[in-house]
């Protein structure tokens, strides 16, 4: 349940709702927020995909980045959604490690991405040339570093917008998450079923 009223019907709102129902069986709480500005969500999703591709990010890389930034700023919604994805792609222990900033199960590349995502989310003004060098040492070229930074920064903005407007993890989404993974998410808004 967001802090906003149901958005006015529009072709964009209908598209967003239909996509959620087709993929998940229900409309996500955050979709209700973005259905007030459906073109913005569609453009943002396109930009996420373009920047992830430009950076050469794998689906698992994306999960590591999103979970790291979500945990850094206390966003339970993206932590639940991407914790589920990482559980599916790896296992619950890997998802818990990502959620708790335990980089043990991750490659050096993934550790560098998680550290960079946390820096972008929490303290971008404290980044250093050494941070960029670590990304280069992990195999990223400078155009890729810009793209992955755009991806991480926009994911942080997306989380901030959702949180500020009251979006909370949908109960069916949270209930589908492994209970031990769900228990590792100790921040942000609690899941709630939409009325």
Secondary structure, 3 states (H helix, E strand, C coil): CCCCCCCCCCHHHHHHHHHHHHHHCCCCHHHHHHHHHHHHHHHHHHHHHHHHHHHCCCHHHHHHHHHHHHHHHCCHHHHHHHHHHHHHHCCHHHHHHHHCCCHHHCCHHHHHHHHHHHHHHHCHHHCCHHHHHHHHHCCCCHHHHHHHHHHHHHHHHHHHHHHHCCCCCEHHHHHHCCHHHHHCCCCCCCCECCC
